[in-house]
Amino acid sequence: MLIEVAALVGHGVPWDVAMAMPRVRRMAFLVAFGELAGGRYDWSMQQWEYPDG
């Protein structure tokens, strides 16, 4: 939980807001931030996709 909150704070989410979020919402925001940064998340497998190589 602490790593998730720290990552959200690093993206500008206030600490108290990140701490109050249910885990599902924290994870959704983390995926959204990751995809905005160019990552790709496979929702059916619930994991990040990595390019081969």
Secondary structure in CASP SS format (residue, H / E / C, confidence):
PFRMAT SS
TARGET T0000
AUTHOR 0000-0000-0000
METHOD secondary structure of the structure
MODEL  1
M C 1.00
L H 1.00
I H 1.00
E H 1.00
V H 1.00
A H 1.00
A H 1.00
L H 1.00
V H 1.00
G H 1.00
H C 1.00
G C 1.00
V C 1.00
P C 1.00
W H 1.00
D H 1.00
V H 1.00
A H 1.00
M H 1.00
A H 1.00
M C 1.00
P C 1.00
R H 1.00
V H 1.00
R H 1.00
R H 1.00
M H 1.00
A H 1.00
F H 1.00
L H 1.00
V H 1.00
A H 1.00
F H 1.00
G H 1.00
E H 1.00
L H 1.00
A C 1.00
G C 1.00
G C 1.00
R C 1.00
Y E 1.00
D E 1.00
W C 1.00
S C 1.00
M C 1.00
Q C 1.00
Q E 1.00
W E 1.00
E C 1.00
Y C 1.00
P C 1.00
D C 1.00
G C 1.00
END
